[in-house]
Amino acid sequence: MGAVRKLLWAVLAILVFAFALLAVNQGQIALRFLRWETPEVSVFWWLLAAFLLGAVFATIGCSMTAMRLRMRQRLLNRQLDATQRELQNLRSPTPHT
């Protein structure tokens, strides 16, 4: 129950922060890239778009890193299993003829 309460407080804090940004950043701006210019939108929407774009790229980057680490872990587990089987075979008594 404590985790749910913390999550709700975090969501509430983010919402309050977002509305505070919305109230403060009402100025209309247009971004210019070389010769291309965006339509005029309030600063809040540009900030929100930048935040969300950063969150998406961070999630993709973390997911790729986690996937790479899981693949490496599987490979190392297979190598460990093979090594343990080989060690077990070497330790087992061989029949004397």
C-alpha positions in Angstrom: 0.0 0.0 0.0 2.9 2.3 0.7 4.2 2.0 -2.9 0.8 2.9 -4.3 0.7 6.0 -2.0 4.2 7.1 -3.1 3.2 6.6 -6.8 0.1 8.7 -6.4 2.0 11.5 -4.7 4.6 11.4 -7.5 1.9 11.6 -10.2 0.2 14.4 -8.3 3.5 16.3 -8.0 4.2 15.9 -11.7 0.7 17.2 -12.6 1.1 20.2 -10.3 4.5 20.9 -11.9 3.1 20.6 -15.4 0.2 23.0 -14.6 2.7 25.4 -13.0 4.8 25.3 -16.2 1.6 25.8 -18.3 0.6 28.9 -16.2 4.1 30.5 -16.4 5.1 29.7 -19.9 2.3 31.1 -22.0 4.5 33.0 -24.5 4.2 31.9 -28.1 7.4 31.1 -29.9 8.4 29.6 -33.2 11.6 27.5 -33.6 13.8 28.1 -36.6 16.0 25.5 -38.1 18.1 26.9 -41.0 15.3 28.0 -43.4 12.5 26.0 -41.8 10.3 27.6 -39.1 7.8 25.8 -36.9 4.4 27.3 -36.2 4.1 29.5 -33.1 3.2 27.4 -30.0 3.5 28.2 -26.3 6.8 27.5 -24.5 5.0 24.9 -22.4 4.3 22.6 -25.3 7.9 22.8 -26.6 9.1 21.9 -23.1 6.7 19.1 -22.8 7.6 17.8 -26.3 11.3 17.9 -25.4 10.7 16.1 -22.1 8.6 13.4 -23.7 11.1 12.9 -26.6 13.9 12.6 -24.0 11.9 10.1 -22.0 11.3 8.0 -25.2 14.9 8.0 -26.2 16.0 7.1 -22.7 13.6 4.2 -22.5 14.8 2.9 -25.9 18.4 3.2 -24.9 17.9 1.5 -21.5 15.8 -1.3 -23.2 18.6 -1.9 -25.7 21.2 -2.0 -22.9 19.1 -4.4 -20.8 18.5 -6.7 -23.8 22.3 -6.8 -24.6 23.0 -7.6 -20.9 20.4 -10.4 -20.9 21.9 -11.9 -24.0 25.3 -11.8 -22.5 24.0 -13.4 -19.3 22.4 -16.3 -21.3 25.7 -16.9 -23.1 27.7 -16.9 -19.8 25.1 -19.2 -18.2 25.5 -21.7 -21.1 29.3 -21.5 -20.8 29.0 -22.1 -17.0 26.7 -25.1 -17.4 29.1 -26.6 -20.0 32.1 -26.0 -17.7 30.3 -27.5 -14.7 29.3 -30.6 -16.7 32.9 -31.0 -17.9 34.1 -30.7 -14.3 31.6 -33.2 -13.1 32.7 -35.6 -15.8 36.4 -35.2 -14.8 35.5 -35.7 -11.1 33.4 -38.8 -11.6 35.3 -42.0 -11.0 36.3 -43.9 -14.1 35.8 -47.6 -14.1 39.1 -49.5 -14.0 39.5 -52.3 -16.4 
